[in-house]
Amino acid sequence: MKRILPLAAIEIFVWIALILCIVIIGRFAFEISLGSATLMERIATQTVRLAISCAAVLLWLVSWKKVTERYFWRTIGRPSETT
């Protein structure tokens, strides 16, 4: 049970962070409009949307990596239990 609870907490954290990234991309990134009259405005709009979406996904991946690394090294550092 001691090993399942931290893994479940990591799983819940990852899903909540993923849902937040989806909200950021869906609500904020697609709402950005720098204009659509000219080709350059459309390119600028799509570039900003892509940059925000990539930043959100990278933030999610880096946070997931940090949490799992911390769990891994904490688990490795513990003395092994023999039952």
N, C-alpha and C positions, 0 to 999 in steps of 0.2 A: 504494500500500500504506500510505503514511503517513496517508492520510485515512480509510481503511477501518478501521484498528485502533481509533482513538478512537470511531468510530461504533459499532463492534461492542462496545466496552467500555460505552458508554452503554446500548446495547440489553440487554446482560447485566445491568447494574446495575438497569435498570428492571424487568426480569422477576424478578430476585431480590427486589427491594423489593415488587413486586406479590404475589409468593408469600408473603412475610412478612406483608403486610397481610391476605391471605386467611387465613393461620394465626391471626393475632391475632383476626380477626372470628370465625372458625369455632371456635377453641378457647377463647378467653377471653370474648368478648362474649356468646356464646350459653350459656355456663356460668353467667352471673350470674343469680341469682334472689333477689329481695328479698321473695319470698312470692307466693302466688297465691290466697290465701284471699279477699281483698277486691278490689274494682275498683281502688282506689287503689294497692294493692301491685302489681297487674298493670300498671297505667299507669306506675308508677315503674320497674318492671323493664324494660319496653319502652323507656322514655325513656333509661335508662342504657345499654342495649344500643345504641340508635341513636346516642347521643352518642359512645360508644367507636368504633363503626364509622365514623362520619363523621370523627372525629379521625384514625383510621388512614388513611382514604382521602385526606383533605386533606394529611396528612404525606407520603404517597406523591406526590401531585400537586405539592406545593411542592418536594420534593427533586428530582423529575424536571425541573421548570422551572429550578431553580438549576443543575443539571448541564448542561442543554442551553444555557442562557444563557452559562455559562462557556465551553463549547466554541465557541459561536457567536462570542463576542467575541474569543476567542483566535484563531480562524480568520480573522476579519476583520482582526485586527491584524497578521497575518503578511504579509510581502511576497508578491505573487503569483509563482507559478512558471510559467515559460513553457518548454514542452518541444516 
